Amino acid sequence: MVPRIREHYVEALFTLALAVMFAAGVMTAREWPAKTALFPTLIGIAGCAIAVILSLWTGIRGGDEKAPDATGAADLYLDVNLRSGEALKRTFIICAWLVGIFAGTWLLGQLIALPLFVFLYLKVGSNEGWVVSLFLTAGAIAFLYGVFDQVIHASWYEGELFRFLGIELF
């Protein structure tokens, strides 16, 4: 008989925790002005619904999968050919990029930090050429401005540097 695994319960609980985070985001957005709260509310409601359904689906139907053997592939895996410490180094690099986008957003504001992040990640993090980096950054700027500014009329965080200097950008 094939042994059954119980990781599906962990997956279901994790997905349920995501649903709780989406719900918390929706509850927080209720205190915001209507224009500002529209996007987080729509994403939060959809994300919460999908996460609850997925959590129930995983919790109820889970357990039919075969236990992975030594040669089987999993959804997430660590390449055994990585040198010692390489996985930790890659994890640190990803965390540094995330801290950088948060710090850049706080300091410079969203409309400057997000395209700057796209450009720097393409150019420095992925070693893309200038043409590709500039083209995709221009696409990100067009998307941010076109969809979020012109269509949704989102409120943008301006950044502490410009607030401190008394410069109003948007």
C-alpha positions in Angstrom: 0.0 0.0 0.0 1.3 3.5 -0.9 1.8 5.6 2.2 -0.4 8.7 2.4 1.1 12.0 3.3 -0.4 14.7 5.5 1.3 17.7 4.0 -2.1 18.7 2.4 -3.2 19.8 5.9 -0.2 22.1 6.2 -0.9 23.5 2.7 -4.6 24.0 3.5 -3.7 25.9 6.7 -1.2 28.0 4.9 -3.8 28.9 2.2 -6.3 29.7 4.9 -3.7 32.0 6.6 -3.5 33.8 3.2 -7.3 34.2 3.2 -7.1 35.8 6.6 -4.4 38.2 5.4 -6.6 39.1 2.4 -9.6 39.6 4.7 -7.4 41.8 7.0 -6.4 43.9 4.0 -10.1 44.4 3.1 -11.0 45.4 6.6 -8.1 47.9 6.7 -9.1 49.4 3.4 -12.6 50.1 4.7 -11.2 53.1 6.7 -9.7 54.6 3.5 -11.3 57.0 1.0 -13.4 55.2 -1.6 -11.0 55.8 -4.5 -8.0 54.6 -2.5 -9.8 51.5 -1.1 -11.2 50.3 -4.4 -8.2 48.4 -5.7 -7.2 46.7 -2.4 -10.8 45.8 -1.7 -11.4 44.2 -5.1 -8.1 42.2 -4.9 -8.7 41.4 -1.3 -12.2 40.0 -1.8 -11.1 38.0 -4.8 -8.0 36.7 -3.1 -9.8 35.8 0.0 -12.5 33.9 -1.9 -10.0 32.0 -4.0 -7.8 31.2 -0.9 -10.8 29.9 1.1 -12.0 27.7 -1.8 -8.4 26.4 -2.4 -8.0 25.7 1.3 -11.2 23.8 1.5 -10.4 21.9 -1.7 -6.9 21.0 -0.5 -8.1 20.0 3.0 -10.9 17.8 1.8 -9.4 16.1 -1.3 -5.8 16.1 0.0 -4.0 13.0 1.0 -4.5 11.0 -2.2 -1.1 11.8 -3.5 1.7 9.4 -3.4 4.6 10.2 -1.0 7.5 11.6 -2.9 10.4 9.2 -3.2 14.1 10.0 -3.3 14.0 10.5 -7.1 10.6 12.2 -7.4 10.3 15.9 -8.0 8.4 18.2 -5.7 6.8 21.6 -6.3 9.6 23.3 -4.5 12.9 21.7 -4.3 16.5 22.5 -3.4 19.0 21.6 -6.1 21.4 19.2 -4.5 24.1 20.3 -6.9 24.3 23.8 -5.3 27.5 24.5 -3.6 27.4 24.9 0.2 25.8 28.2 1.2 24.6 29.0 -2.3 20.9 28.6 -1.4 21.4 30.9 1.6 23.2 33.4 -0.6 20.4 33.4 -3.2 17.8 33.8 -0.4 19.7 36.7 1.0 19.8 38.4 -2.4 16.1 38.0 -2.9 15.4 39.5 0.6 17.8 42.4 -0.2 15.8 43.2 -3.4 12.6 43.1 -1.4 14.0 45.4 1.3 15.3 47.7 -1.5 11.8 48.1 -3.1 10.2 48.8 0.3 13.0 51.3 1.2 12.8 52.9 -2.2 9.0 53.2 -2.0 9.3 54.8 1.4 12.0 57.2 0.4 11.1 58.1 -3.2 7.5 57.2 -3.5 5.7 54.6 -5.6 5.8 56.3 -9.1 9.6 56.6 -8.9 10.6 53.5 -6.9 8.6 51.0 -8.9 10.0 51.8 -12.4 13.5 52.2 -10.8 13.2 48.8 -9.2 12.1 47.3 -12.6 15.1 48.8 -14.3 17.7 47.9 -11.6 16.4 44.4 -11.3 16.6 43.9 -15.1 20.0 45.6 -15.5 21.8 44.5 -12.3 19.9 41.5 -11.0 19.2 39.8 -14.4 22.1 41.2 -16.5 19.8 42.2 -19.3 20.9 44.6 -22.0 20.2 48.3 -22.1 17.6 48.0 -24.8 15.5 45.3 -23.0 15.9 47.0 -19.6 14.8 50.4 -20.9 12.0 49.0 -23.0 10.5 47.0 -20.2 10.9 49.9 -17.8 9.1 52.1 -20.2 6.3 49.5 -20.4 6.1 49.4 -16.6 5.8 53.2 -16.5 3.1 53.2 -19.1 1.2 50.5 -17.3 1.5 52.2 -13.9 0.5 55.6 -15.2 -2.1 54.3 -17.7 -4.0 51.8 -15.5 -3.4 53.0 -12.0 -3.3 56.7 -12.5 -5.6 57.4 -15.5 -8.1 54.6 -15.2 -8.3 53.7 -11.5 -7.1 57.2 -10.2 -5.1 55.5 -7.5 -3.6 57.6 -4.7 0.2 57.4 -4.9 2.6 57.4 -1.9 4.9 60.4 -2.5 7.9 59.4 -0.5 9.4 60.8 2.7 12.3 62.5 0.9 10.0 64.7 -1.1 7.8 65.4 1.9 10.9 66.4 3.9 12.0 68.7 1.1 8.5 70.2 0.6 8.3 69.1 -3.0 4.9 68.0 -4.3 5.3 65.7 -7.3 1.8 64.4 -7.9 
